[in-house]
Amino acid sequence: MGNAKNYSNQTTPTWCPGCGDFSVLRSLQAAAAHLDIEPHNLAVVSGIGCSGRISGYLNAYGFHSIHGRALPVAQGIKLVNPELTVVASGGDGDGFAIGTAHTIHAFRRNIDMTYIVMNNQIYGLTKGHTSPLSQTGFVTKSTPHGSIEAPIKPGLLALSAGATFVAQGFSAYQDQLVDIITKAIQHKGFSFVNVFSPCVTFNKTNTYQWFRDHLVNLDDEGNHNTADFQKAMNKYIETDGLFTGILYQNTDPDYYSKLPGERGTPVVQQDLDIRHKFDELMEEFM
C-alpha cells in the first residue's frame, strides 16, 4: 500500500475552512494509496465550481475542464489510454445542470472510470444560489421565496440510466468514503459516487449535523443486497436518497469489452487500423 501523501502536490486548497471537499480530496488520495496507483497512472478531470479545484491539488495528471464537461474529457482520456485510472469530479450543479446530458450518457455507456460528485446542494462559487439538487422550499439569493422546483434524485437517475456502480458517501464519514472510492475505482465499469459535501459558508440548512441526523448507513444493514436492482431502487425511495454506502453494483461488460476487434486496444489505435486497411483497399482499386 502506498502513502496518501504521495498524491499531494503541496498546493494549499483555497476552500473555506470546514468545506466537505477537503475530505473528498483526502479520501481520493487515501484510496489511490490503498490501491497503490502510481501518480503517473492516475488522471483526475474536474469541472467548474469550488469542487473543480480538486484536480489542481493532486500529484497526478490533472485537467480542469469547462462547466459541465468533465465527463466527456475524462471518457476521452480513458478511451485513448485504457491503462490509466481515470477519475472525474465535479459539483452537483456541474453534473446535474449544464452537464446533465453528459452525465446520463456516461451512466449508460459504462466506460471503466469513476465519477465523484461533491454534492453541497448549492452553487457555492457564485456565492450561494439554488442548485438542481436543492430541496423544494430552499431559500437562496436566486430563490428568496423558496425554490418551487423538485430536486433531481441523482441515484435514481443513475440507476434508471444503467449505471453499474452507484454509491453515496458523506464527508464526515471519511473511513467509509475511502472504502467506497476504493471499491468504485476497482469496479470494472462506470462508477458513480455521490458525496454529501456540506458548504459551511452558504448552505445553512444541509449542515454536517443535519446529515448526521438524517442519513442511513447501508453498511449497518446486513440484509442489503447490492446486486439486486429492484431492491436498490426501493431502498433509494425508502430513504429518499438519504443514505451512505454502496447501493448497487453489477458485472455488466464495460464499454471496452463490448467493442468489436481486439479487446483492450485503444479506440484511437483501432480507428488508425481501420483507416490503414481502408487506404490499402483504395490502393488496390487505383
C-alpha positions in Angstrom: 0.0 0.0 0.0 1.3 3.5 -0.9 1.4 6.7 1.1 -1.5 9.1 0.7 1.0 12.0 0.9 2.5 10.8 -2.4 -0.7 12.1 -4.1 -0.4 15.6 -2.8 1.4 18.3 -4.8 1.7 20.5 -1.7 -0.6 23.1 -3.1 -2.8 24.6 -0.3 -6.5 24.3 -1.1 -8.4 27.6 -1.2 -11.7 26.0 0.0 -13.4 27.6 3.0 -12.3 26.1 6.4 -14.7 23.2 7.1 -15.7 22.6 3.5 -16.6 19.0 2.8 -14.4 18.9 -0.3 -11.3 18.6 1.9 -12.5 15.2 3.0 -13.2 14.1 -0.6 -9.7 15.1 -1.6 -8.1 13.2 1.3 -10.3 10.2 0.6 -9.3 10.1 -3.0 -5.7 10.3 -2.1 -6.1 7.5 0.5 -8.0 5.3 -2.0 -5.2 5.8 -4.6 -2.7 4.8 -1.9 -4.7 1.7 -0.9 -4.7 0.6 -4.5 -1.0 1.6 -4.9 -1.7 3.5 -8.1 1.4 5.3 -9.4 0.7 9.0 -9.7 1.6 8.9 -13.4 -1.1 6.3 -13.9 -3.8 8.5 -12.3 -5.7 11.1 -14.2 -8.3 13.4 -12.5 -10.6 15.6 -14.5 -12.7 18.3 -12.9 -15.4 20.7 -13.8 -16.2 24.3 -12.7 -17.1 25.5 -9.2 -15.4 25.0 -5.8 -15.2 21.3 -6.5 -13.4 21.9 -9.8 -10.2 22.9 -8.0 -9.6 19.3 -6.8 -7.6 18.4 -9.9 -5.1 21.1 -9.1 -4.4 19.7 -5.6 -3.3 16.2 -6.6 0.1 14.8 -7.6 -1.4 13.1 -10.7 -2.4 14.1 -14.2 -5.0 16.8 -13.9 -7.4 18.5 -16.3 -9.6 21.4 -15.2 -12.3 21.4 -17.8 -15.2 23.8 -18.5 -18.5 23.8 -16.8 -20.4 20.5 -17.1 -17.8 18.9 -19.4 -15.6 16.9 -17.1 -17.1 13.6 -18.2 -16.6 13.9 -21.9 -13.0 14.8 -21.3 -12.5 12.0 -18.8 -14.1 9.5 -21.1 -11.9 10.6 -24.0 -8.8 10.1 -21.9 -9.8 6.6 -20.8 -10.7 5.6 -24.4 -7.3 6.8 -25.7 -5.3 5.3 -22.8 -7.2 2.5 -21.1 -4.3 1.7 -18.8 -4.8 5.0 -16.9 -7.0 5.1 -13.8 -9.4 7.9 -14.6 -11.5 9.8 -12.1 -13.9 12.7 -13.0 -15.1 15.0 -10.3 -17.5 18.0 -10.1 -20.3 19.6 -8.1 -24.0 19.0 -8.2 -24.5 22.0 -10.4 -21.7 20.8 -12.7 -23.1 17.3 -13.1 -26.9 17.8 -12.9 -27.4 21.2 -14.5 -25.4 22.1 -17.6 -23.7 18.7 -17.6 -26.8 16.6 -17.2 -26.9 15.1 -20.7 -23.2 14.1 -20.4 -23.9 12.5 -17.0 -26.8 10.4 -18.3 -24.9 9.1 -21.3 -21.9 8.3 -19.2 -24.1 6.2 -16.9 -25.4 4.1 -19.8 -22.1 4.0 -21.8 -20.3 2.2 -18.9 -16.7 3.3 -19.6 -14.4 2.0 -16.9 -13.9 5.1 -14.8 -15.1 6.8 -11.6 -17.3 9.9 -11.3 -17.3 11.6 -7.9 -19.9 14.4 -7.4 -19.3 16.7 -4.4 -22.9 17.5 -3.6 -23.4 20.5 -1.4 -26.9 21.2 -2.8 -26.0 24.8 -3.6 -23.9 26.8 -6.0 -21.1 27.9 -3.7 -18.6 29.6 -6.0 -21.3 32.0 -7.2 -22.0 32.9 -3.6 -25.0 30.8 -2.8 -27.6 30.0 -5.4 -30.1 27.2 -5.6 -28.9 24.1 -7.5 -30.8 21.3 -9.2 -30.3 19.2 -6.1 -31.6 21.8 -3.6 -34.7 20.9 -1.7 -38.1 22.3 -2.5 -38.5 25.4 -0.5 -34.8 26.1 -0.3 -34.1 29.8 0.2 -31.1 31.4 -1.5 -30.3 34.6 -3.4 -31.8 33.1 -6.5 -34.9 31.8 -4.8 -35.7 34.3 -2.0 -39.2 32.9 -1.5 -38.0 29.3 -1.6 -37.4 27.0 -4.6 -40.7 25.8 -6.2 -38.9 23.0 -8.1 -38.4 19.4 -7.1 -34.8 18.4 -6.8 -33.2 15.8 -9.1 -32.6 12.4 -7.4 -29.1 11.6 -8.6 -29.1 7.9 -7.5 -32.5 7.2 -9.2 -31.3 8.9 -12.3 -28.1 6.8 -12.3 -30.0 3.5 -11.8 -32.6 4.2 -14.4 -29.9 5.2 -16.9 -28.0 2.0 -16.5 -25.1 2.8 -14.1 -23.3 -0.3 -12.9 -22.0 1.1 -9.6 -24.0 3.5 -7.5 -22.9 4.7 -4.1 -23.1 7.6 -1.7 -20.7 9.0 0.9 -20.6 11.7 3.5 -17.6 14.0 4.1 -17.8 13.4 7.8 -17.6 9.6 7.4 -14.2 9.5 5.9 -13.3 5.9 6.6 -16.4 4.8 4.8 -15.8 7.3 2.0 -12.3 5.9 1.4 -13.7 2.4 1.2 -16.4 3.5 -1.3 -14.0 5.3 -3.6 -11.5 2.4 -3.4 -14.2 -0.1 -4.5 -15.5 2.4 -7.1 -12.1 2.5 -8.7 -11.8 -1.3 -8.6 -15.2 -1.7 -10.3 -14.9 -2.7 -13.9 -17.2 -0.2 -15.5 -18.6 3.3 -14.8 -18.8 4.1 -11.0 -20.9 6.9 -9.7 -20.2 8.2 -6.2 -22.4 11.0 -4.9 -20.8 12.6 -1.8 -22.7 14.8 0.6 -20.1 17.5 1.0 -21.5 20.4 3.1 -21.0 24.0 2.1 -20.3 25.6 5.5 -20.5 29.2 4.1 -23.7 29.3 2.1 -25.8 26.3 2.9 -27.0 26.7 6.5 -29.7 24.1 6.0 -27.9 20.9 4.9 -25.2 21.1 7.6 -23.0 18.3 9.0 -25.4 17.9 11.9 -28.4 17.8 9.5 -26.8 14.9 7.6 -25.8 13.1 10.8 -29.4 13.3 11.9 -30.9 12.1 8.6 -28.5 9.7 6.9 -29.0 5.9 7.0 -25.8 3.9 6.8 -26.3 0.9 4.5 -23.2 -0.8 6.0 -25.2 -1.2 9.2 -27.9 -3.1 7.3 -26.7 -6.6 6.8 -29.6 -7.5 4.5 -28.9 -5.0 1.8 -28.1 -6.9 -1.5 -26.1 -4.6 -3.8 -26.7 -6.9 -6.8 -30.5 -6.6 -6.6 -31.6 -3.8 -8.9 -35.2 -3.7 -7.7 -34.1 -3.6 -4.0 -31.7 -0.8 -4.8 -34.5 1.3 -6.3 -36.7 0.5 -3.3 -34.0 1.4 -0.8 -33.4 4.7 -2.5 -37.1 5.6 -2.5 -37.5 4.3 1.1 -34.7 6.6 2.4 -35.5 9.4 0.0 -31.9 9.2 -1.1 -30.5 10.0 2.4 -28.1 7.1 2.9 -24.4 6.3 2.7 -22.8 3.1 1.3 -22.8 1.1 -1.9 -26.4 1.0 -3.2 -26.0 -1.1 -6.4 -23.3 -2.9 -8.3 -23.4 -5.3 -11.2 -21.0 -7.0 -13.5 -22.3 -6.0 -16.9 -19.5 -5.8 -19.5 -17.8 -2.4 -19.7 -17.5 -0.3 -22.9 -14.2 -1.8 -24.0 -15.3 -5.3 -23.5 -18.2 -4.8 -26.0 -16.1 -3.1 -28.7 -15.5 -5.2 -31.9 -12.0 -6.2 -32.8 -9.1 -6.7 -30.4 -10.2 -6.2 -26.8 -8.3 -3.6 -24.8 -6.9 -1.9 -27.9 -7.2 1.9 -27.5 -10.0 3.3 -29.7 -7.7 5.7 -31.4 -5.5 2.8 -32.4 -8.5 0.9 -33.7 -9.5 3.9 -35.8 -6.0 4.1 -37.2 -6.0 0.4 -38.1 -9.4 0.8 -39.9 -8.1 3.8 -41.8 -4.9 1.9 -42.8 -7.0 -1.1 -44.1 -9.2 1.4 -46.0 -6.2 3.0 -47.6 -4.9 -0.4 -48.6 -8.2 -1.3 -50.2 -8.3 2.0 -52.1 -4.8 1.5 -53.4 -5.9 -1.8 -54.9 -8.6 -0.1 -56.9 -6.5 2.9 -58.0 
